């Protein structure tokens, strides 16, 4: 009897990862609305880094200000963020995936792609879930696809802790009626531009001629958007080590900064922290970006390219200060950030 073997892409996405790690330390909080972020004090400034499914029912998501989260979900339990613990948990998960075999591509601290040959894709996906849970006690959703785009979208449809298959055979049935920003790679700004042209759904976008979008979105991005709507993606799954595109640090102040000298001093401090981070990661920066959020929550960025890739603190500082100088700084500042965009190796 011949056994049919197919090659599929799996997207493994850890469920409510940050909260799930905290629940391993605080099992008594299971089933309760839990929010992780900042110092864990909702009276202080900061944003939500992770929200349990119970908290999300109140409209709280990652990035929600802690005070807003507390107002929306007054019964929530707030916990401080613990980045090093989450990184360690992520490393354990990725090590578990490596044990399974196939090609594993780490896509972030809570997600990975796998390229596997299998005679039962659904059972393989469930075996991945079992192995991750046995090794780490964490739950994951697994999307099955015939490329990375479809696998990534499938894992979102599998949540929580489920398995879903999205490929050429059911792409139209599943995706055609969904809004364009349901596509991986289409953000809210692009979706609004498309909607202004009468393109509201993935099906609308798929029926659009590539040339019609080239004028507004460019000769590369325009056709690419239409290709996405058809579910096309030729990006390979690769076992090359994961490389972040940028590394940054930011701080939300408990009182707004009004003195530009204080702002400059804080940017200098952040620039040196970023420089130290780059040294630890053996990475080089090619561009430095400063983010400013003012007292009205307006957020803007300015960047400065470096003459040559570097991790030297003096160069990072100089570029960060040059970027800061491009802001008017005419309003009190509640958040400052410095981000190094990384030079790609080899």
C-alpha positions, 0 to 999 in steps of 0.5 A: 500500500502506497502512503502519500507523503506531502511537504507542508509548512507549519506555523507554531504560535504560542498562545497568550505567551507572556501570560502563559509563562506567568501562569506557570508561576501563578497557577492560582490565576488561571481563568482570571483576567490577567494583564502583564506590563510595566511594573505591574502597577496600573496607577503608573504609566506603562502599557500592556505587554500580554493579556489573557483571553479573559482580559481580552474580552474587555477590549484590552490588548498588547499596547493598551495603556495600563490605566486604560486597561484598569478602567476597562477591566477593573477586576484584572490581576496586574503583574510586572513584565519579566523579559528575561524569563520570557526569553528563557521560556522561548528558548525552551520552546524553540529547542523542543521544536528542533527535536521534532525534525524538519526545517525550523525557522524561528520567527520571533520569541513566540512563533516559528515556521516548520517545513515537514514531510508528512503523511498526516499533516493534522496529526503531525501538527497535534504531535507538535502541540503535544511535544511542546506541552510536554517539554514546556507546559505551554500551549500553542496553536498550529497552522498548516499551509502550503506556504508561509503566508497561509500557515501564518494565517491558519494559526490565527484561525486555530486559536486557542490551542487548535489546528487549522489548515489553509491552502489553495483548496479552501483559500477563497472560501475562508479568506475572500470575505475577510477585510484586507488587513486580515492578510499578513503584511497589510496594515491599517494604513494600507487597508484604508488606502485600499478601501478608498479605492473600493477594495474592502475585502480580500476577494475584492483585492484578488479581483484587482488588476496588478497594474491598477495598484502600481501607480499608488503603491509602487511597481513592486508593492502594488502587484505584491498586494494582489498576489497576497490576496491570492495567497501566494508566497514564495518565501522559503522556510529557512533554518538560518538563525533568527535575526531581528531587524532592529533592537531598541529600548524605550521608557515611559515617564511617570511624569512628563518631561518638559525640559529639553536637557532632560530629554537629551540626557534620557536619549543619551542613556538609552543610546548607551543601553542599546549600544551595550545590547548590540555588543551582547548580540554581536550586532551592528547598527546601520541607522538609529531611530528615536521615538517620541510620544507627547502628552497627547499620545501623538507618536512620531519617529525620526531616524539618522543613518550611520556613516558605517555599521557600528555598535560604538556608543559614541556613534549611536549617541550622536545619531540619536541626538541628531534624530531628537533634534528633528523634533519640535519638542514643543509639548511635554513628552511622556515616552522616549525610545531609541532603536537601532536598525541592524545591518544584515550579516553575510 
